[in-house]
Amino acid sequence: MNFSNVFSKAKQNILLFSVVCGSLGNGAAQAIELGNGFGLDVTVTALSDYRDTGISQTKGDPALQAEVVLQHQSGLYVGVFSSNVDAGTKARREDMYYVGATIPFTEEISLDTYVGRYEYPKEANSDFNEFSAVLSGYGFQLGYTYDFDLRSRLPNNLNWSLGYNFELPYESNLLVRYGYSDLKYDAFWSKSEEPRSTYHDWEVKLSKNLFGVNFFASYIDTDLSKTECYSASGYEDVCSATVVFGVSKTF
């Protein structure tokens, strides 16, 4: 995340979403086969609001995102992700470059991990690196994200996330997720001037695959008050409860 260099960006939500999309069954898109064990995924997503760990990255406005992933049958992959953002700074775009691996332990249990770099054109002080891992099994998803080398010289910070994916009839899924973020310094101040460095967020997402297109709606909220949100970001409503609608297509 990038509100006045206060919040860290955490891509584990995208990984969790990818896990859900991958479990949608026969309606899910397959990678473009390139030969020699390589495949290419190109995903375009439109959102009514770009929320990450509960916080809006677009001040509540819509977002258009694109992601390209080159993967190998060994489980290795490299990818590029881009989205519009608006945190009240000069940056209007967020770009991420990453390399990772999917490691299957059994047919039901796997580990997805990557190291990436976030860059914000015209706002280089917001650039940083990220390590993330998601352990998935039997519908559960445990995610860990660590952001480091923030150019703004803020402390390194982390996020934990626990989710469960319910497979529903008609190529539908229900994802329930709870997250914990620690910024490692007192970023949030209440009305009574009590500081804290941590907060929680939660999400309930309903996804439906129809004609190869994934439609979804998410209820998202945090335990941050408007005062705490404003003290960290300069905005009162970017941490509040909302419903996000989206549509995603993978080619």
Helices and strands as residue ranges (DSSP letters): H 12-22, G 25-27, E 32-35, E 38-47, E 51-52, E 55-56, E 63-72, E 76-84, E 93-104, E 109-119, G 124-126, E 128-137, E 140-148, E 157-168, E 172-182, E 188-189, E 195-196, E 198-210, E 213-222, H 226-233, E 242-250
